[in-house]
């Protein structure tokens, strides 16, 4: 259960990173907002992906 939640959170956070970059490139997101969103989503990605991977069966 925890692995599924962490996996979903990791997927959402990496999607937020990609979406923020695309919106900034398209001119729909200013630089300050892009930096804030990207920083938060990147931190969430590293935290959740690490937790997700640590629960992988070996």
N, C-alpha and C positions, 0 to 999 in steps of 0.2 A: 504494500500500500504506500509506504513512504517513498519507495523507489519510483512509483508511478507519479506521485505528486511532484517529486523533485525533477523527474524527467519532463513533465508538462511545464513546470516553472522554467526550466532551462530552455525549452523550446520557445516559450513565450518571450523570454528575455533576449534570446538571439534574434528572434523575429523583430522585436522592438528596436534592436541595434540596426538591423538592415532597413527597416522602415524609416527610422530617423535619418539614416544616411540618404535614402532615396528621396525623402521629402526635402531635405536640405539641398540636394543636388538639383531638384526640380524648382527650387526657389520658394517653396511653400513653408519653410521653417527657417527662422533667423539663426544666426550663428550661436548666440547665447543659449537659446532654447535647445538647439541641436547638441551643444556640449553637455548641458545638464541631463538631457534625456539619454544621450549616449553613455555618459559616465555612470549613471544609475543602472542602466540596462547591462552595461559591461560588468559592473560589480555583481549584479544579480546573477549574470551568466557564470562567472567564475565561482561564486559560492554554490549555486545550485548544481552546476555540472560536476563540481568536485564531489559534492555529497551524493549525487546520482552515480557517479563512477565508483565511488568507494563502496557502494552497496551491490556492485556487480558480482555475479557468481564467478568463481575462478576455478 
